[in-house]
Amino acid sequence: MKPRLLFVSNLFPDQAEPYRGLDNATILHHLRDRWDIQVIALRPALSAWWGRAGEWQPRPEDEVFSPRFLSVPYVPRAGSFWNHCLMAGKLKTAIKQVGRTFDWQTALGAWLYPDGCALVKSVEGRPVHLIAQGTDVHRYLAMPARRNAIQKAVQGAASVITRSQSLSDSLLQVCGPSERIRAITNGVDVSRFRYRSQAETRQQLGVEPQDKVVLFVGNLLPVKDPGLLLQMFSKLTAAEPDGRWRLVMIGKGPLKDWLVQEAAGLGIASSVRILGPQPADQVALWMNAADVLCLTSRNEGLPNVVLEALASGLPVVATHVGGIAEAVDAPWKGRLCETRSPSDIAAAVLAVACSADREQIASLSARSWAAAAADYHQTLVS
């Protein structure tokens, strides 16, 4: 009989938000051959105090986890001192209810605050493992109330898995030396994200052979600083006015309308396409069709999009933040920019797009989700 795992996090997809916490759902699917798994998917909201905040339905492929969507109270900003305690109150009841039919042995929670902190407070006598994802380390450790809660949760956890070594280093600086903090890099769907002919994928997507395509994949949020990306692209097109440069942006977020206006103001609107969110198969095609992936983030963990680009043979230019250097660790894979100068980033894009050996990048960069799941399993049973 396989051991039983209870997964708890707000970062788990549903039909309305199929990309929410997609990496967590993916790792659970790859653990299924070793574990029986059930999910409590948290949905934090102020309205959780006076009624159900909404109805959520799992993606069909996730029904195997019998996910229970739980509305939990959450107070933005001012609630930093007690959000995890409020969440724990409802989570304890839900865990008891799940336990009546699913006698789990191990719990796994993703997102340190408030989810992981609440999970540690809600469980007694059984091991709790946590996953740190990025902002829950980069931003929350700088907030005294949240940092204090995270320190206690890390001390009470059997292990803390981070998505990059840089996240582990940040946690270790605050929580002290611990063998329980371990970096496990995400995997890549190597059946989708792989080297393919640029000419053929461009034909499928309607991209002209002579175009030079800069690709961005990510949420259109201030932390990703897509405005800097537009400034960089403006410098790039000015440097090569006849270069047929194109910028393709895949993702959604509150900055979309502003970006459209900004591109018009910079005189580059005709060369910029904001496609919105795209299925994984389409993202993979764009990675084969593009010349370079460019990220101008203010902070990061180790984004899956970087791993997927490299597995596809697409070189990466990015600001030198978070754990990106753990993947873009050689000049033939791309460039990391130490400054946030649009001109410097544009120069890096130009250099990389003209010199990359795409087959070499793809052949040496892929790490499968199965390999990542094996590392998770080893941590959960140790």
N, C-alpha and C positions, 0 to 999 in steps of 0.2 A: 504494500500500500504506500502510495506517495505521501510525503508530509504535506501539511496544509498551511497555506500562506494567506494572511489577510492583508490586503493593500488598501491604504487610506491616503487620499490626497484630493485637493481641489483640481489638481492638474491631471484630469482624465477626460477623454472626449465624450461627447454625446452627439446626437444627430444634428442639433443646431450648431454646435461648435466641434466639427470633426477633427480639427487640428489642435484642440486644447490638450496639452499634455500628451501629444501623440507618441513621444519617445517613451513615456512610461507605459502606455498601452502596448507598444511594440516589444519592450523588454519582457512584459508579462506574457505575451503570446509565445515568446521564445523560451520562457521558463516552464511552459505547460507540460512538457514531456517529463519534467522532474518534480513538479509541484501541482497539487490541487489548489486553485486560487479563487478567492472571492474578493469583491471590491466594494468599498464604501467611498463614493465619489462626493466630496464635500462641495457645497455651493454656498459660499459666504455672502450674506446680505443683511442689511438693516431690517428688512421685512421679515426675517426669520423669527422675530419676536412676536409678531401679531398674526402670523399665518404662513402658509406655504408660499414661497417666493416665486414658484414656477413649476412647470411640469417638464421633466427631462426624460428622454428616451435614449437608450444606448444604441450605438451603431450595431447593425446586425452581427458583425464579426466579434463584438465584445459581449454578446449575450451569454457566452460560455462562462463568463465570470460572475453571472447573476448580480450585476452592479446595482447597488442601492444608492440612489441620489438623495443626499441628506442636506437640507437647508439648515445652515448654522448661523448664529448671530455674529456680525462683524461691524465694528465701528471704525471708519477710516480715520487715520492720523491720531486722534485723541484716544483711541482705544488701545494704543500700544502696550499699556500696562496690564490689560486684562482680557484682550481678545482671545488669547490662547486658553484662558480659564473659562470664558464663556463657551468657547467651542468644545472644550473638554466635557462640559456639563451635558451637552446633547450627544456627544460622541460616545460617552460611557454607556448611555442607554442603548444606542444603536449597536455597539459592540456586543452587549449582552444579548440583544435580540438575534443578531447574526449567530452568536455562539450556541443558541438552542438547536440549530440544525447543522451548523458547520463548526466542528470542534477544532479550531485552528491552533497551531503550535507556535507560529512565528508571525510577527507583524512587520510590515514594511511601509514606511510613510515617505512621501516626497513633498518637498518644500518645507524648509525648516521652521519658518514662522508664518502663521500660527499653527499650521497643520502638524508639523513634527512635534512641536512643543505640546500641543494638545494630546497627541497620540501617546507620548511618554507619560503624561499625567493620567491618561485613561486606562493604562494597562499595568497590571501588577502580576508578578510571578512568571511572566513569559518574555522572551527576548523581543526587543523592538529595534529594528534597523531603520536608519534614516537616509534619505537622498538629498544632498544639497545641489541646487540646480544653477544658481548664478546670482540673480538679484538678491535672493535671500541671504547671500553672503556679502556681496559687494556693497549693497546699500544698508542692509539691516544691522550689520555689525557696527556701523557708525551711529546707530540710534541706541542710546544707553538702555532704555527699557527693553527693547527687542534683543539687544546683545545679551543682557542678563538672562532673559528667558532661553535664548539659544544656548548659552553656556550650560545652563542646568539640563537642557534636553540632551546635549551632547554627552554630558557626564552620565546621564541615565540610560543612554542607548548602548546596545550591544556593539554596534558599529555605525559609522557614518560614511556613506559612499558619496564621493564628489565626482562631478562630470569632467573635471580636469585637475591636474596637479596644482595649478595656481589657486584653485578654490581650496584644495587641501592645505596649502601653505598659509592662506589667509585664516582658515579656521584654527590651524595649529598656533598661529601667533596670538590668538585670543583665548583659545581653550587649553593651551599648554600641550606639551608632548603627549602623544597618544598613538598607540599602535592600532587603535580602532578606526582611525580616519584613513580612508584608502581611496585613491583615485581610480576610477574605472571609466575609460573613454567609451562613449556611445559607439554603436556599430553603424553600419550602412547596409541598406538593401542592395547588395551587389548584383542582384538580377536586374535592377532598374538603373542604378547609378554605376555605369561602366563605360569604357571607351567605345565610341562609335564614330563613324565617318561624319565629319563636320558638314561636308557637302550634302550628304543624304538627309541629315536632320534639318539643315537649313531649307532644303527643298520642301520637307514636310511642313515647316513652320512659315514658309513664305518669306524667308530672309534672303536678300540678294547676296550672291557670292562675294561681291566686292565690299560689302559692308563690314565694319569693325564693331563688334557688339560688346558693350560693357553690361554685365548682368548684376542685378541686386536681388536677393531673395531674403525677405524678413518682414517683420511687422513695421508699419509706418508709424513709429513712435519716436519721441525725442531722444531716448537712449540710443537709438540706432543712427541718429543725426542724418537723416536722408537729405536735409537741406545742404549739408556740407558735400554730399555726393553730387547734388546739382551744381554747386559751385565748382567742384572739381571738373565736372563734365563740361561746364562752360569754358574753363581754361583749356581743356583738351581740344575742344572744337576750334577755339581761337588759335591754338598752336598749329593745328592742321585743318585749315578751313575747307580743304578739298578731300579730307580723309575719310568721308562717309562714315563717321562715327555714329553709333546708335546706343542709347541707354534704355534698357528694358528692366522695369521694376516689377517684381512679383511679390505680392503681400497686401495686407489690408491694415487699416488703422486710422486714427482720427486726423492724421496729417495729410490725407490724400488730397482734399480740395485745396489746401494751402500749397501743396507741392505743384499742383496744376498751375496755380497762379504764379508761383515762384519761377517755374520753368518758362512761362510766358514773359515774365519780367526780365529774365536773363536772355531772352531771344533764342531759346533752345527747344521750344515746345514741339516743333515739327520733328525733332530727333529723339524725343522722349516718349516712351510707351509705359503707362502704368496699368498693368494687366489685372490687378487684384489677385486674390488667392487662386492657385491653380492646383489640380491634382498632381500627385507625385510623378506620374508618367510624363506629364507635360513639363514639370520642372526638370526632369531628367533630360528631356529633349533639348530644352533651352541651355542646359549645361553643356551639352555636346555641340550646340550651334554657336554659343558665345565664344569670345576670345579671352575674356578675363572676368572673374567674379570680383566685385569691389564692395567692401564693407567699411563704413566710416563710423563705427560705433564708438560711444563714449566709454562703455564697459561691456564686457562679455564674459561668459564662461568659456566653453569651447563649442561654438555653434555647430549643430549638425550640418548646416548648409556648407560649412567649410569642408567637413569630412566628405560630404557627398560630391562637392565640386572636384576635390582631388581624386576621388575614386573614379570620376568621369573623365579625368585627364585635363580638367580646367584649372589653370593657374589662378592664384588668389593674391589680390592686393588688399591690405587691410591696415587699419590703425593698430598700433602695437599695444593691445589691451588684453587683459584676461589671459586665457589659455590658448589663444590662437597660435602663439609661437610654438606650442607643443606639436602642432600639425604642420604649420608652414615653417619648417625647421631647416630648410636649405634653399639657397637662391634659385635653384631650378624649379622649386614649387611656387615661387612668387616673391612678394616683397612685403615687409612690414614697415610702416611709416612711423617714425618717432614723433613727428610734428603733425599738427592738424592743418597744415598749409594746403589749400586747394591746389596750388602749383606743384608742390612736392608730390602729392598723391597722383596728380595727372601725369607727372614725369614717370612715376613708378608704373602706372597703367600702360603708358606708351612702351616702356622698356620691356615689360613682361609680355604684353600682347604680341610683340614682334619676335620673341626669342624662345618661347616655351616649347619643350618637347612633350607633347601631350601623351604620347604612348608611354613614355618613361614615368610620368606622373601617375598615370592610372595603374601601371603595373606594380608600383611600389607603395601605393597609398591606401589600398582597400583593407578594411577590417570589418568582418561580418557581424551582424547582430547575434549570431550563434556563438561567436567567440566572446562577445560581451556578456551574453547570458551565462556562459560557463563561469566567468569571473564572479558574476552576481551569486550564482549558486554556491560557489566555494565560500564566499563571504557569509552567506546566510546559514550555512551548516557548520561553520567553524566556531 
